[in-house]
Amino acid sequence: MNPNEIVCNSIYKDLFKIRSEFPVLHQKINGAPLIYLDNAATTQKPLSVINAIAEYYQCYNSNIHRGVHHLSQKATMAYEESRVKIARFINARHAHEIIFNKGSTDGINMMAYCFNKKYLKKGDVVLISAMEHHANIVPWQIFGQENGVELHAVPIDSSGELNMDAFRSMLDEKVKLVSITYVSNTLGTVNPIKEIIKMAHRQQIPVLLDAAQAIAHTAIDVQELDVDFMVFSGHKMYGPTGIGVLYSKETWLEQMPPHQGGGDMIKEVSFERTTYNRLPYKFEAGTPAISSAIGLGAAVDYLGTIGMHEIAAYEHELTGHLMTSLTEIEELRLIGTAKDHAGAASFVISGHHNSDIGELLNQQGIAVRTGHHCTQPLMKIFNIKGTVRASLALYNTHEEIEDFISGLKNAISILKS
């Protein structure tokens, strides 16, 4: 037996218990057991996360920082403990390198403003890939228009893999930042992030990593990667909505200006000038999403009890099963067949609308996502308007994949009739 099989057995053994911890999974949709395969959009939440949020509101709801009373001190401690947990989870050097925000989109927008303001000028280039989510395209366009910063995209091949030769050739003296996804939300392509970071750093170019689709599926060590910036969202890693993280090396945070003004991010304010608070509070203006931050800390605890290496190995088997089964359907065209693939499978059915497939699957209790998945430029590359996307999580099973394939074949049969 190989090591992966041994690792996966620990998930198999606990799968019933794992699924029992997610209340939403224990329901029927249109008379059929729910099969939730829309995890790239958002993951379901375990009881430990739900209970942590409820406990905050039931027992110590209060605003944080500066409060001398018991509730405020307890809330502050729980909020800051979540920051420490997240720092450990990604192996950040310091807890103050963790900036709380609303999610990955918010984190990239913050970077687009702050990095632009401090470092970029007319003619400079931000380099992205052709597979990026709109959240890693539009902010750079908005803020780049103010000072003439250009946005260039590295092409991909027909399988959805990044063209590394093109990436290498595009890393010229005009490039001031590489901003790239770890895992494509549409294709499931896993980019060679270590190689990308090393290549960029050889030319003193910092790297921003969008880890929204990777954070729940694989262990990430920011010090080992030596990545400069990284964003991710809580709701895609079994945590609540409305909370996310920007990780940044301390040196960058010290140099960049804040993107918002208000309470908690200041040191001293007068009508003439303002000085800013120490890290991380310099970048956290106003009352934060306290309960969501606490819930995210609980999600990190939950993932820790299972183990990221165990999750990665188990999901690797699930992904292989899903991709292999889809290729056996004659009318189906897979969109994204990269060798290094994780979590999501996108496809189209010849002659049929994606929304029709999605609705017929829904009638069988199967939840998938249809549309362009906030990747319209990518859709144009493949000459399609959208796809059907099935995406996996640690609570999915091989049996669910079999039922999904059966349901998909049934949907195709109905549309043909």
N, C-alpha and C positions, 0 to 999 in steps of 0.2 A: 504493500500500500504506500502510495506517495504521500509526502507531507501535506499537500493540499487536501487530500481525502480525510486525513486525520483531523485537520483543522475544521473542515466542513462538518464533520460528525458532531462537533460540539454545538453547532447551530441546529443541526437536525434533531439532536437530542432534546433541545430546549425550545423547539419551534412552537409546540402547543402552548407552552408558557409565554413565549414571546407574543404570540398572537392574542392571547388572553389579556395582555396588558394594553391593548388598543381597542377601546370600547366601540369605536365607529365600525370596526370590521365585523361586528356581530349583528348584522342586520340583513334583511332581504330587500332587494330592489326589483320591482316588477315581478315579485314572487320567486326570484332567484337569489342565492347567496351573493353578496357583494364581492366582486373581484376588483380590487382597486389597483389600476395600472397607470395612474397619472401622477406618479411620485416626483417627476421632474418639475411639475407645476407646484406641488406642495406635498409634504409628507403628512401622514396622520400622527397624532400625538399620544404618547403613552400616559397611563394614569399618573405616573410620578410627576410628569410635567403639569398635567391638569391640576393635580393636588397642590403642587408648589404655588401655582398662581392663585388658586382658591384660598390657600392658607394665608397668603399675603393680604388679600382683601378681607378675610375673616378675622385675622389676628393682629396684624401690625401695619395696616394701610396708613402711610404717612409719606410726606415729602422727605427727600434725602438731603444730606450734607447740611451742616451748621445747626441742625436741630438738637437741642439739649435734652429733650424729653425721650422717654423710653421707646416709644413707637418709632420715632425718627431715627434713633440710634440703631434699632434693630433692622429697620428697612435699609439704612445705609450700609450696615454690615453685610446683609444678604446681597445687596446690589454689588458691592465691591468684591465680595467672595465670588460672584459669578465672573467678574473680570479676571480674577486670579485663576479660576478653573479653566477659562477659555485660553488664557496665556499658556497654561500647562498643556492643554489639549493640543495646541499647535506648536508647542515648545518655543514660545517667544522668550526672548532674553529678559524682558521686563513686563510687568503687568500694565504699566502706563503706556506701552506700545499698542494696547488694545483700545480702540476708539469705538464706543457704541454709537449706532445710527439706526436708521429705519430698515436697512437691508442693503444688498449688493448694489442696487441702482443708486441709492443714496450715497453709498461709499464712493462709487465711480464719479458721480456728480461732484462730490466734495473734492476728489482728486483733480478733476478737470478744472475746477475753479482755483484751488490752492496751488497746484503745480504750474498751471498756466500763469497765474499771477506772479509767482516767484521766479520761474525759470525759462519760460517760453517767449519767443519773439517772432516777428514776421519771417517766414521762410523755414522755420523749424518744422520738424515732422514728428508726429506721433504714429507709431507703427502698430497696426492691429492685424488680425487675420480675417479672411473672407467668411469665416464661420461664426463671427461674433453675434451675440445677442444685441438688440438695438440699444440696450443700456450701456454697451461699450462702444457705441458708434455716435449716437446723438449728442451726448454731453460734450464730446470732443469737438463736434461740429458747432455747437452753440457757443462755447467759450472760445473756440479757435477762430471764429468769425470776427471776434473783437480785435484780435491782434495779428491775423493773417497766418495762423498756424495751420499746417496742412495735415490731412489724415490719409495715410496710405495703408492699403490692405494686402497682406501676403496671400497669394493664390493657393488654392487647394487642387488636388487631383480628382479624378472621377470617383475614387473610393471615399473621398472626404478627408484624406490625409493632407497635412500641411506640406507644401512644397519647400523643403528645407534648403534646397539650392537657391531658390528665389529669396528665401528669408536671409540667407547669408549675403547675397548680392545687394539686398535692400538696406542692410545695416551700414549706412554711410554716415558721413560727418554731420548731416542734417538731422538725423534721428536723435531725439532727445529723451524719448521714452518708448518702451515696448509695453503695450497693454494687451493682454491676451488671455483667452479662456483656457483653463486646465482641461475641462471636458466640455465638448459641445452639447448644448441642451437639445439640439435637434438631431444631430448625427450620432451622438454617443462616442465620437472620436476622442481618444485620450492623446493630448499633445505631448511631445517629448520635452517637458518643462525643464528638466535639469539641463539638457543640452541648450535649450533656448536661453536660459538665464546665463549659462557660462559664455555663450557666444556674445550675448549683449554686454556682459560685464568686461569681456576682453577689450571692448571699445568704450568702456566707462559709461555705458548706457543703462540706466535703472530699469527695472521690470515691475509692472503692476500685474498681478495674477488674479483673474476672476475665478474663484474657487467655488462658486455657487453650486455647480453640479458635481463637485468632487468631494466636498467637505464631509458628506454623510457616507461616502462609499470607500474611502481609502485614508490611511494615516498620512497626515501632512506635517512635516517638520520644517518650519520656516527657516531655522538656522542651518539645517542640512542643505536645503534648497538654496539658501543665501538670497532669497527673494527680498526685494526692497519694500514692496507693498502687496497686500492681499485683501480681497473683500469676500465676504460670504453672508448668507442670510440664515436667520434662525429657523424659519419655517420650512426650509429644505433639509434640515437635519433634526427633525422631530421636535423642534421647539415652536414657540408661538410666532404669529405674524407681528409685523411692526418693529422688529428688532434685527439688527445685523451688526457686522463688525468690519471696521477697517483696521487691519494690522499694518503698521509701518515701523521700520527701523527708527530708533530714537532720533538719530541725527537729522533725518528728513523732517520729522515732526517739529523739532526745535527750530528749523529754518523756515518752514512754510507758515504763511499767515492763516489765521482762522477764516472760515467761510461764512460764519454767522456770528452775530453779536447778541448779547443778552445776559441774563443772569447766569452765574456759576462759572462762566468762562473768563471772568475779569479778575484782576488783582486790585486795581484801584481805578475809579472813574471820577472825572471832573468834567466841567463843561468845555475845558480846553483840550483834554487828551484822556486816553484810556490805556492802561497797561494790562497785560493778559495774565491769566492764571497759569500755573504749572501744568505739565502734562499729567493725565490726558484731558483735563477739564477745559483746557484752552480750546478744544474742538467739540465740546459738549454743552452748547448754549441751551438754557431753559430747562424746564422740568423734563427729564427723560422718560422713556417707557419703562418704568420701574418694574412693574409686574412681569413684563415680557423679558426683561434682562434676567430676572430671577428664574423665569421659566426656561430661558436658554441655558442657564447654569445647570438646571435639573436635567435638561436634554443631554448636556455634556456628561453628566454623571451617569445617565442611562446608557449612553454609548460606551462609556468606560466599563460598565459591568459586563458588556458582551465582548468588547474588544474590536478595534478597527481592523486588525489583520484577519480576524475570524470573519468579520462582515465582508471584507473585500474578497476573501476566498470563496465564501458561500455565494455572493452575488456574481462572481465570475462564472460559476457553474450555471446559475440561473440565466445569465446573459447568453452563454453558449447554447443552452437549451432553447431559448427564445429565438435566437438568430437562425439556428439550424432548422427549427420547425417552420419558420416563416419562409425560408428559401425553398421549401418543398411545396409551396402553394403556387401553382402554375401562373395564375393571373397577377401575381404580386411582384412588385419591383421595390427592392430595398433601396432606401436613400441613406447612404452611409455604411460602408462595408470595410472600414479601416481595420487593420490587423489588431491594433490596440484599441479595444472597444469596451465601453462600460455603460451599463445602466439603462440605456434608451435604444429603442429600435423604431425607426421611421420608415414608412412605406406608403405606396400608392397602389390602388387596384385599377388595372386597366379598364377604362370605359365607365368608371363609377366615381361619383363625388365622395370626397372624404367625409363630409358631414353625414351623408347617408349611411356610410359604414359605421360611423360613430354612434348614430342614433339607433341602428339595429343592434349594435353591441350593448348599448345602454338598456334596450328592451330585454336583454338577457342578463342584466345585472353587472355588466362589465364596463368599468370606467376607463376610458382612454382620452387623449386630447387630439383634436383636429384643428387644422389651420396652418398658419405660417410660423407659429411659435416665436414670434418677435425676431424672426431672421429673414426678412424679405429679400435682402441682397443675396443671401444664400439660396433662397428659392429660385431666384433668377438664374443663378449658375446652373442649377439642375433643370431649368426650363419647366418648372412646375409652380403652381400657386400655393400649394400647401401639402401636408402629409397627414396620415394617421400616425400617432406616436404612442407606443406602449413603453412605460418606464417603470423600473423595478425598485423595490426597497427590501430591507432585511426581513420583513414579515411576509413577503410573497413566497409562494411554494411552487414546486414543480407541477403539482396537481393543478394549480391555478393556470399555469402556462398551458397545460394540455386542454383545460376547459376554455381558455381564451382562443386557442387555435381552432377548437371545435366550433366555438361561437362565431369566429371570423368566417370559417367555411360555410356556416349556416347563413350568415349575412350575405355572402357572395351568391349563394344559391338562390336566396330570396330575390336579390336584385336581378339575377339572370332570368328569373321566371316571368 
